[in-house]
Amino acid sequence: MSANPEAFGGRQGVMPRRQERFYRVKLINEILKSFALRLDDWQGQSFILSNRTGKTEIVDDLMAVWPAAEKMIGRQLDPTDPALLAHLRQQTMGH
């Protein structure tokens, strides 16, 4: 992989890798804030999941976020839950 976003000249309209990573974190945080959690990028290599009390866990990739979040809140977290999605839609429409 290249740090040069122009190395993939045929990929017009595709975000540079770092920008895409931040965008994904932003989207995941929209879900996580409903559970009082936050995800931050850590040096482009892994992620830090934290709660409001300061408890943190390092996760290696985005697939590991959900199990770590479930462990942190002590219950199952389904990002595709219809009630959660309706809540997120309502929040989006209110802004």
KABEL-V199889 format. One record per backbone hydrogen bond with DSSP energy under -1.0 kcal/mol. NH is the residue of the N-H (numbers start at 1). CO is the residue of the C=O. If there is no record, write none. Layout:
NH | CO
NH | CO
This chain:
7 | 4
11 | 8
14 | 11
20 | 16
21 | 17
22 | 18
23 | 19
24 | 20
25 | 21
26 | 22
27 | 23
28 | 24
29 | 25
30 | 26
32 | 28
33 | 29
34 | 31
35 | 32
36 | 33
37 | 32
38 | 50
40 | 48
42 | 46
45 | 42
46 | 42
47 | 59
48 | 40
49 | 57
50 | 38
51 | 55
54 | 51
57 | 49
59 | 47
64 | 61
65 | 62
68 | 64
69 | 65
70 | 66
71 | 67
72 | 68
73 | 69
74 | 70
75 | 70
81 | 78
85 | 81
86 | 82
87 | 83
88 | 84
89 | 85
90 | 86
91 | 87
92 | 88
93 | 89
94 | 90
